[in-house]
Amino acid sequence: MNAVLVLSIGIVILIVGYIFYGGWLAKQWGVDDSRPTPAHELEDGMDYVPAKAPVLMGHHFSSIAGAGPINGPIQAAVFGWMPVVLWVLIGGIFFGAVHDYGALFASIRHKGQSIGEVVALNIGDRAKKLFLVFSYLTLVLVVAAFASIVASTFVGFNADGSLNETNASVAMISLLFIVMAILFGFFVYRKGASLAIATIAGCIGIVICLALGLAWHPIYLSSTVWMWIIGAYILVASVAPVWILLQPRDYLSSFLLYAMMIIAAVGVIGAGLTGADAAHMDMPAFTGWYDNLAPTGSSLGYVFPALFVTIACGAISGFHSLVGSGTTAKQLDHERDAKPIAYGGMLIECALALISLAAVSFIWTELCLRRDRHPHQVFATGISRMVASIPGLAGAQGTIASLLVLTVSVFCLTSLDTATRLARYMFQEFWLKPGETYKDATGFKAILCNPVVATAITVVLGVGLGMTGYSKIWPLFGAANQLLAALALLTVCAWLGNIGRNNKMFYFPMAFMLVVTLVSLFQTVTSKVSVIAAGAASDWGPYAQAILGTLLFVLAIVLAVEGCMTIFGGKKPAQK
């Protein structure tokens, strides 16, 4: 495998898809730049605020990126590089980017309301309630998976009990980064500091945080301790005003992402030009229909459906629809901005997925011998070694590896905060009537809808489930996330059909994702039930996964039937 060639061809294909297929979708859906967006119609200085496309791209991409486009392709690489590349490119252009673009566009045409409200208006109010339950359960899995991943980047000990200085550095830098983001938000939003000056100061601050964290990292804690600390952090961060942490951290995090992708591209190209790929990039094109390598410690199973649920954010992710309709739609300056932010943002994730594949291919032989390495470690090791193969940069490997792990950790924390906040919104929305806020609730609803209580419930469920480990959560998370994508595709399809626009480009993606993910969930549930029946459940993890998987399976079936009746059966949505 020549990583430079695969990456170059892949990026060209993604660009062509963006220009031609993305442009065709805009014409089919009736994107009209003369229409005012909700950010202008409903501007309130808090939630509805117009933002320039580059700024909004930073927020949107920081929220959706997380570890998905890194973890998924690296885990799925056990099937070979060809299936991964094909799914990332085909899935990204015709599935994921369509999903993200459609969800954002549907939201801005519904006054910036959530995808749940789009469900209510175009399928029915009962479907909305079911969708909220489904989305909430999926977000609990997001919190579980990403909290586990972040904790794995912070844990201060190796498997043999020795100190892990790289992880300790990442933990220290991450803590310093949070403090810097708070200071950034305070000076920009409360003291009126110039954004340009604050940005320069923030970038300098990032460098200082890196230097301090690499030189001084005295904190060495276990994974369990870090999980509870992370839980406490996202509880506070998710109920705090957005200007304190969410907005400044998302903005500053985007610069870390850009730096990571530039470093990774330099590494891949540099390794290729120096001939390093000839010796190390020996990943087979296809390893077989069943995963016998299992570098994560457990087999993924058969290519179908494992490939399509393991590679989530690198090809299609239902979580993106919640972000797009939750925050991005309320800040969109012009309708034309939806294409680069949503469609283009998804394709950038696809490019990152291809880079992740190059990283794992560079250390493939070593990975096959060590099956206990986390995907973020594989990514950081592969890319840093590529960079170190470039003449004059051999000494930078350790620093670059720490920077890459830090970036993964930062984006997971960003996604955690966003996911927890969105889960709180949905939890409250389920109990409240249209137009009500938690302040209007009475009785037990007043307790459940309290922001701290609603968030605490989410954190306890997510962190508790995350204690079982990301490798156990990821298949269930992937299936739930992809099912959410299928339901979001179905929702946008129903809306376009209701307004008389072409919606046929959604038929195959939503049907395919429904079948794939329902099969995956069925396999997960039956396997956990078998473990429980055999008395082999060492903790409550299999019970939780079996229960969650069953609930998600049933909810998805009911929602799919409701949506298909609207799209194909002429059923009129039950309006509120």
N, C-alpha and C positions, 0 to 999 in steps of 0.2 A: 504493500500500500504506500503510495506517495501522498503524504498529507497535504503538501503544497498544492498538488494538482487537484485533489478532491475538494479542498477548501476553496480554491480559486473558481473551479467550475460550479461548485455549490453556490457561492456568492453571486456569480453571474446569473444563475438560474433564479435566485431569489429576487434580484434586481429586475429581471425581465418579468417575473410574476407580479411584482409590485406595480410596474409601469402599465402593463397590458391588462392583466386580470383585475387588479385593483381599480384601474381606470374604468374598465367595463362595468364592474359592480356599481361604481358611483353613478354611472349613466342609467343603469337598470333600476336603481333604487330612487332616483330622482334627487340626488344631493344638489341642493340649491344654496349657493353662497349668499344670495340676497336675503335669505330668511334670517331673522335675528335668532340667535341661540338662547337657551334658557339662562346662560350666564349674563346676558344683557337684559332679557325680559324680566327676570326675577332677581336681579342683582341686589344683594342685601349686605355685602361687605363681610359676610361670614362664610356661608357655604357656596352661594352663587357669586363667583368673582371671575370675570374674564381674565385669562392668562395667555401670554404669548406662547405660540406653539413650542418653541424650544424649552421654555420653562415647564409647561405642562407635560411635555415628553419626559423630562427628568422625573417629575412626580409619578407619572403613570408607569414608566419603565421600572423605577425603583420599587414600586409597589408590586408589580407582577413578576419581576425577575426571580427573586429568591434563589433557591438552590436547584429548582426544577430543571432548567436547561443544562445543568452540570451533572446532577445525580442520575437523572433518567438515562441519558445516552451512555454514561459510563457503566451503569448496571446492565443495560440492554446490549452492551458490546459483547456479552457472552455468546450472542448469536452470530457475531461477525460484523464487519464494518458495512457491508452492502445493505442488509436490511435496515440498519440504523439510518444510513444516508438516504435511502429511498423514502422511508417514512417521514424523516425530518423535512425533506424537500416537498414531497407530495402532500403530506399532512399539513405542513406549514402554509403552503400557498392556497390549497383548496379546502382545507378544514379549519385550522386554527386562526389564520388571518381573516377568513370570512366570518368566523364566529366572533372574534373581537370587534371587527369593523361593524358587523351587524348589530351586536349588542349595544355598542356606543351610539350608533345612529338611531336605533330604536328608542334609546333613552332620551336623546336630545329632542326627538319628535314627540316625546311624552313629558315635556317640561322638566327634563333631568331626573325623572323618577326612576326608582330601582327597577331591576328586571322583574322583581316580584309584582310590582304594580302593572308592568306591561303584561304579565301573565293574567292578572285580574281583569284587565280591560279587554283582552283579546281571546282569552280562553274561559275564564270564569273565576269567581271569588273563591270557590272551594279549591280550585287548582292553585290559587295564590297561597292559601293556607298550607297546602301540601308542599308547595315549592319552598316556602319559608322553612318548614321543618326539614326538608331535604337539604337545603342550602346550609342551615345551621349545623346539621350533623356533619356535612362535608367540611365546614369551617373548623369544627372541633378536630377533625382529622388533620386539617392543615396545621393547626396549632400543635397537635401531637407530633407530626412528622418534622416540622421545622424546629420546634423546641428541642427535639432529640438531636437534630443535626447540629444546632448551635452548641448544645452541651458537649457534643463530641469534638467540636473545635476548641472548646475551653478546657476540657478535662486535663488535669496536670500530671497524669501518670500514664505510663505505657503499660502494656499487658503484663510485663515482667515486674512491675512495681517501680521501675526507674522513673525519674522526673522527665516530663516532656516539656522542654523549654520553649519549643515552637508554639505549642498550644497556650502556654502561660503568657507568652508575648502577645498572642492574638487576643487573649482575654483582657490583658492590661490595656492594649491599644483600643479595644472596643469600649472599655469603661471610660477611657480618656475621650474617645470620640463622642460619647453621649454627653459628657460635660461640655465639650466644645460646641455641640449642636444646640444645647440649651443657651449657652452664651450668645451664639449666633442669632437665635430666635429673639432673645431679649433685646439685643442692640438693634436689630432690623425692625421688629414689630412693635417695640415699646419705646425705643429711643430714636427711631427714625433715621438710623444710619443708612448711608447709600448702599444699595444692593451691590454695585460694582466693587466698591471698596471692601464691603463685608465679604464678598466672594473671594477677592484676593487674600484677605486676612484668613478666611476659612481654609483656602488651599494651603497657605503657609502653616496654619494650625494642624492640618492633616499630616504634613511632613514632620512637624514637631511631635505629634502624637506617635507617629511611627518610630521616630528616633528614641523617644522616652521609653516606649513599650519594648523595643528591641534591647535596650540597655538595662532596663529596670523592670522586672516582672516577678515580684515576690509571691504572687498568689498561686497556690497549687491546691486545687480542690477536686473532689471526685465528681463523676458525672451526675450522681443523684443530688448532691448539694447544688451543683450548677443548675439542674432542672428546676429546683425550688426557687433559686435566685432569679432565674429567667421568668418563672411564673409571676413572682412579685413585681418584677420590672414591667412586664407587659400589662399587668393589672393597673399599675400606676400610669403608664404611658398611654393606655387606651381610654382612660377617663379624663386625662389632662386635656386642656384646650390645645387644639391642633398647632397653634403658633409656638407653643413651648418646645415641642419636640418633633412632632410628625412632619410638619412642613420643612423646618430647617434641616432635619436629618435626611429626609428624602432628597432635598436639593443637593446637599453636600455629598450624599452617597452616590449620586449620579457621576460625580467626578472620579470617585474610586472605580466605578464600573468602566468608565471610558478608559482609565489608566490600565485596568486589568485586561480589557480587550486589546488595547494597543500592545501591551507587553506580550500577551498570548500570540497575537499575529506576528510580532517580531520573532518570537521563539519558533513558531512553526516555519516561517519563511527562512529564518536564519539557519535552523537545523537542516532544512532542505538544501539550501545553497552550499552549506559546508559538507554535505554528503552524509550527515549523521543519520538520516532516515534510512539509508541503505542497510545499516547494521541493526537498527532497533525497531523500525516500524514494520513488524512482521506479523501483524494481526491477520488472520485468515479472512477472506471475503465472506465466507459462510461456514459456520461450525456445525450446523445440523438443526433439525427441527425441534430438538429438545435440549435444554440447558443442562449439560453435564459438568460444567466448569464451576459454577456457583461460587464466585469470588466473595460474595457477601455472606457466605456461610449457609445459605439455603438456596435450593434450585428455584429458578423463576418458572420452570415448567416448559410448556410448548410455546413456539413462536406466536401462535394464535391461541389465546388473546394477549399473552404476556408482553410482547413487543409494544403493543398499542396502548397499554395502560402504564407500562414502566416509563416510557418516554412521554411524559405528560406536557410540561411547559415547553419543551423543545419542539412540539408539533401542534398540540391543541390543549387548552386548559380551561375548564369551566370557571375556575377562580377568576380569570380575567374578566368574565362577564360581570361579576360582582363588583370588581374594582372599577371597570369602565362605567357602569351605571350607578355606582355608589358615590364616586368623587369626581372622576374625570369629566363626565357629562355636564356637571355643574360649573365647570371652569373653561369649557371649550369656547374660544373666541369666535371662530367661524366654522361653518359646516365643512369647508374644504380641509380644515385641520384634522378632521376625524380620520382621514386616510393615512397621513404620515404617522399619526400618533397610535392609532389602533392597528391598522393593517401593517404599517411599517414597523411598529414596535414589536409585533409578533415575529416578523421576519428577522429582526435583529436577534431575537431569542433563538431563532433557527440557526443563525450564524454562530452564536455562542455554543449551541449544541454540537455543531460540526467541529469547533475548536476543542470542545471537551472530548470528542471522539479521537482527535489527533493526539491529545494528551495521554489517553489511555493506551493508544496504539504504540506510543513511544516507549512505554514500560510494560508492554503486554506480557513478555516472557516472565518478568519478575512478578507481575500481578498474578499470573496463573500459579506461581509457587507460594504466594502469600495471599490467603483468602480472607484475612482479617482486616484489610485496609478499607477505610471509609472513602467514598467517592471524592470528597473534597481533598483528601490526602493524595489520592491518585491524580487529580487535576493539578494540584500544586506541585507535586513531584515531577509529573510529566512536562509541564510547561517550564518550570524552573530549570530542569535539565536541558531542555531544548535551548533556552537562553544561554545557559552555561557552556553549551557546545560552540557558541559563537566566539571567535578569537577575542581575547581581552575581557570577557565577561564571566569567566569561570568562577571568580570569587564572589559573584553576586547571587549565587544560587540560593543560599540560605535566606537572604533578605527578600528575594523575590518570592520564595515559597511562603514566607510569613505574610507578605503583602497579599498574595492570592488567597490564602486561607482566611485572612482578615476580611477581604472583600466578600467572600462567600458568606462569612459569618454576619457581616454588616447587612447584607441584603436579606438574609434569613430573618434577622431581627426586624428589618423594615416590613417584610411580609407578615411577620408575627403580629406586629402592632396593628397593621392594616386589617388582617384577618380577624383579630380579636375585636377590634372596633366594629367591623362589619357584622360579626356574630352578635354583638350587643344590640346593634340596630335591629337585626332580624328578630332576635329574642323579644325585644320590646314591641316591635311591629306586630308580632303574632298575637299579643295580648291586648293591644290597643285598637280602638276603632279609628277609621280614617279621620285625619285631622287632629287626633288627640296626641298629647305628649305625655311623658311619664308623670309630669306634674298634675295631669288631669285624672290619673288613675286613682281608684279607691279600693279599700279592702286588701285582699291578698295580692291583687294586681299592682297595687302601689308598692308593695315590697318587692315583687318579682321584677318590676319595671324600673326600679331604682338603678341608676347607671352602675354603681359599685356592685350591687348584688348580681345584676345580670352579667356583668363582666366576670365577677368572681366565679360564678357557676361555670362559665365557659373555660376559664383558666384551670379550675380544678379538674374538669373533665378532660381537657386537652393535655395538661401536664401529666395527670395520672396515667392516661393512655400512652403518652409518649415515653413513660418510664420503661415500657416493654421493648423499646429500641426502634430506630427508624426502619431497619430492614424488615421488621415484622409489620410495621404500620404502612410502609410504602405501597405494597400491592393493594391494600384496602383503600388507602388514600388515592392512589392512581385510578382505581376503578370508580370511586365516588366522584372524583374530580372530573373524569371523562364522562360519567353519566350526567353530571351537572352541565357539561358542555353540550351533550346531546339534547338536554332539555332546553337550554338556552337557544340552541339552533332551532328547535321545534317552536319555541316562543316567537322568535323573530320571523320564522317562516309563516306562522299563523297571522302575525300582524301585517306582513307584506301582502299576504293573500287577502286579508280584510280590506286593505286600501287599494287593491287592484294592481299591485306591482308584481313583477316577475319574482317568484320565490322558488323556482325549480332548482336553482343551484344549491339549495339546502336539502333536497330530498335524500340524495345518497349519503352525504356526510352525517346527517342526523340518524338515518337508518343504520348505517355502518357502526357508528359509535354506540348506539343503543344495543345492538347485538353483541358487539365486542365486550362492552362493560357489564352487561347482564350475565354473560357467560363467565366473565372473570369473577364477579361477585358470587355467583353460584358456586364456583370452584373454591373460593376462599371460605365461604360459609360451611360447605360440606367438609372441607379439610379441618376446620376448627372444631366442628361437631365430632368428627372422628377422633381428634386428639382428646376432647373432653370425654367421649364415650370410652376410650381406652384407658382413662385415668392418668394420662400423661401431661395434663395441664399443670405446670409448675407454679403458675400464678394466675391472676384473674384476666390476663391479657386475652387468651383464647375465648373466654366467655364474652368479654366486651366486644371483641371483633366479630364473633358470631352474631351477637344481638344487633350491633350496628349494621353489619352487612345485610342481615335479614330485613331490617327496617328500610334501609336504602333500596333494596331490591323491590320490596312491595310498593314503596312510594313511587319509584321510577316507573313501574308498570302502570299504576293508576294514572300518573301524570301523562305518560305516553299515550294511553287510551284517550284521555280527555283532549289532549292536543291534536291527535290524529282525527278525532271526531270533528273538531273545529276546522281542520285543514281540508280533509277529504270527505267528511260526511255532511257538511253544510250546517253543522250545529252552531247556533248563535251563542256567543259568550254571555254568561249571566252577569249583567252589569250590577254594580253596587248601587 
